[in-house]
Amino acid sequence: MAAGGELTTGTSERPDLPVALVIGGGGMGMSAARRLGQSHRLVLASLSAAKNPAREVALREDGIDAVVTRCDITDPASVAELGELLAARGRLRTVAHVAALSPSMGDWRTLLGVNLVGARLIERMSLERAAPGTAAVFVSSSAGHLAQPPSAEITAVLDDPLAPDFVERLESLVTEQTSLQAYRLTKFAVLRMCRKRAAAWGEKGARIVSMSPGPIATPMGALESAGPHREVKLNMLRRAPLGREGTMVETADAIEFLASDRASYITGTDLLVDGGILATTRFS
Ligand SMILES: NC(=O)c1ccc[n+]([C@@H]2O[C@H](COP(=O)([O-])OP(=O)(O)OC[C@H]3O[C@@H](n4cnc5c(N)ncnc54)[C@H](OP(=O)(O)O)[C@@H]3O)[C@@H](O)[C@H]2O)c1
């Protein structure tokens, strides 16, 4: 029965459920959305206005209370609009920030914008709407666990991606301005962001963590297997103790756990979901 007493049929609306925000409607984002949609009302935000309607239909066909909206996470106005939509949907319980570009999907500057500036804008907006019990999971990458961390000077610049001269300062310090380097640096910076911001989230009784996948069988993963970085990826897979890529079900498991109340004492840290690749790299 609707609030006004009118009976409604043929709808998956669940205003009684807490809200989950998922950013990114690609392979891993949709699998996280399907999973979180079992226990939340969903707001899925992704860049492609052309693909979003089909995403909403697919989620609703599964009986999930989902709204899919366009958001460009590099644009502060677009992120603010998303914040208003969120507020209208109810209490924000869970954030899964999945969106990013892989090295084959853009150039150095584009990756800095999407993977780091975008993540920070979403973190800032989500914290404004967080309440006791809210949990945010930011997807980083095993690529962020660099063998050789960047210098203290570069790290300090990466720690403040919303500074107006962020890109210029970084470019004055980094000589290798490739998309692969941008991917590594931005994923390293997302790991740090979740550690550094844990205190601010804690003040609200909320948690923030990162999750670092290794190679996962998604469309982005397939692109990297076929593109110019194929050898980097194959080398990584050769070191995998489990001898295979991970699946989107396995990353959804990790996101669901980290966001859940069973992870209630886990904040300001990272969960590596890489099939043991980093461990064998370091210890063999
Ligand atoms: N797949 C792997 O092997 C692997 C390994 C390690 C880490 N990861 C990480 O896992 C995450 C998901 O990867 P995936 O394989 O699922 O990638 P994906 O299928 O390419 O999805 C990425 C999504 O990001 C969205 N996006 C791009 N730019 C955006 C923007 N400016 N604003 C809003 N959304 C934007 C895209 O939206 P539209 O489709 O709407 O354009 C796309 O759906 C990424 O953070 C990636 O770095 C993946």
The ligand as a MOL file (V3000), in Angstrom:
LIG
                    3D

  0  0  0     0  0            999 V3000
M  V30 BEGIN CTAB
M  V30 COUNTS 48 52 0 0 0
M  V30 BEGIN ATOM
M  V30 1 N 39.1660 -6.0890 -14.9020 0
M  V30 2 C 40.3360 -6.2270 -14.3220 0
M  V30 3 O 41.1380 -7.1210 -14.6230 0
M  V30 4 C 40.7140 -5.2900 -13.2010 0
M  V30 5 C 41.8970 -5.5440 -12.4900 0
M  V30 6 C 42.2470 -4.6970 -11.4430 0
M  V30 7 C 41.4190 -3.6310 -11.1260 0
M  V30 8 N 40.2850 -3.3930 -11.8510 0 CHG=1
M  V30 9 C 39.4600 -2.2600 -11.4640 0
M  V30 10 O 38.1260 -2.7030 -11.3040 0
M  V30 11 C 37.2150 -1.6450 -11.6400 0
M  V30 12 C 36.1590 -2.1190 -12.6110 0
M  V30 13 O 36.7570 -2.6850 -13.7250 0
M  V30 14 P 35.8930 -3.3150 -14.8980 0
M  V30 15 O 36.7330 -4.3680 -15.4910 0
M  V30 16 O 34.5070 -3.6280 -14.4460 0 CHG=-1
M  V30 17 O 35.8460 -2.0630 -15.8900 0
M  V30 18 P 34.7670 -1.5650 -16.9700 0
M  V30 19 O 33.8910 -2.6990 -17.3720 0
M  V30 20 O 35.5140 -0.8340 -18.0230 0
M  V30 21 O 33.9370 -0.5330 -16.1460 0
M  V30 22 C 34.4090 0.7180 -15.7990 0
M  V30 23 C 33.2360 1.6620 -15.7810 0
M  V30 24 O 33.7020 2.9700 -15.4490 0
M  V30 25 C 32.7710 3.8530 -15.9890 0
M  V30 26 N 33.3370 5.1820 -16.1810 0
M  V30 27 C 34.4000 5.5120 -16.9550 0
M  V30 28 N 34.5860 6.8480 -16.9110 0
M  V30 29 C 33.6210 7.3610 -16.1120 0
M  V30 30 C 33.2770 8.6710 -15.6990 0
M  V30 31 N 33.9850 9.7580 -16.0850 0
M  V30 32 N 32.1920 8.8380 -14.8900 0
M  V30 33 C 31.4690 7.7630 -14.4980 0
M  V30 34 N 31.7430 6.4920 -14.8580 0
M  V30 35 C 32.8160 6.2980 -15.6600 0
M  V30 36 C 32.3890 3.2800 -17.3320 0
M  V30 37 O 31.0800 3.7320 -17.5590 0
M  V30 38 P 30.2000 3.6120 -18.9290 0
M  V30 39 O 30.2160 2.1410 -19.2970 0
M  V30 40 O 28.8650 4.0950 -18.4770 0
M  V30 41 O 30.8590 4.4760 -19.9540 0
M  V30 42 C 32.5240 1.7810 -17.1170 0
M  V30 43 O 31.2690 1.1680 -17.0270 0
M  V30 44 C 38.0990 -0.4990 -12.1180 0
M  V30 45 O 38.3300 0.3700 -11.0340 0
M  V30 46 C 39.3860 -1.1860 -12.5140 0
M  V30 47 O 40.5040 -0.3260 -12.4750 0
M  V30 48 C 39.9230 -4.1970 -12.8690 0
M  V30 END ATOM
M  V30 BEGIN BOND
M  V30 1 1 1 2
M  V30 2 2 2 3
M  V30 3 1 2 4
M  V30 4 1 4 5
M  V30 5 2 4 48
M  V30 6 2 5 6
M  V30 7 1 6 7
M  V30 8 2 7 8
M  V30 9 1 8 9
M  V30 10 1 8 48
M  V30 11 1 9 10
M  V30 12 1 9 46
M  V30 13 1 10 11
M  V30 14 1 11 12
M  V30 15 1 11 44
M  V30 16 1 12 13
M  V30 17 1 13 14
M  V30 18 2 14 15
M  V30 19 1 14 16
M  V30 20 1 14 17
M  V30 21 1 17 18
M  V30 22 2 18 19
M  V30 23 1 18 20
M  V30 24 1 18 21
M  V30 25 1 21 22
M  V30 26 1 22 23
M  V30 27 1 23 24
M  V30 28 1 23 42
M  V30 29 1 24 25
M  V30 30 1 25 26
M  V30 31 1 25 36
M  V30 32 1 26 27
M  V30 33 1 26 35
M  V30 34 2 27 28
M  V30 35 1 28 29
M  V30 36 1 29 30
M  V30 37 2 29 35
M  V30 38 1 30 31
M  V30 39 2 30 32
M  V30 40 1 32 33
M  V30 41 2 33 34
M  V30 42 1 34 35
M  V30 43 1 36 37
M  V30 44 1 36 42
M  V30 45 1 37 38
M  V30 46 2 38 39
M  V30 47 1 38 40
M  V30 48 1 38 41
M  V30 49 1 42 43
M  V30 50 1 44 45
M  V30 51 1 44 46
M  V30 52 1 46 47
M  V30 END BOND
M  V30 END CTAB
M  END
